[in-house]
Amino acid sequence: MKKTPLHKIKMLDFYIIKDGQVQPEDPEQAGLESAGALDDRTFNNLKNKGILDKQYAFYSDFRLDTGSIQQILQYIFRNHLQADHDVIKLLPLLETAEQNRNGLVSYGH
């Protein structure tokens, strides 16, 4: 399998945000805490596996509120997907948001 050079990997950044908070233009200037990032391949794999909704686009901003995060976590654990390579990358983001009792907002590049 051909590997993509690190400088060409595209990332989708996620930040912790309160459910009712207005989404800022610039998450770092607004003081949002980074929850992590997913590469485009992992993101698309998660969509194809039904873990992330197909409506989410890699190059667009979207939010996952606390209810959505709970649903995703329940789906993962109910279907015993914790050991899945792509899920392993997603879980820290979801767990960080859940521990803070907040949602996530993504910023596509």
Beta strands, then each sheet from edge to edge (+ up, - down):
strand 1: 11-17
strand 2: 34-39
strand 3: 62-64
strand 4: 103-107
sheet 1: 2+ 1- 4+ 3-
end
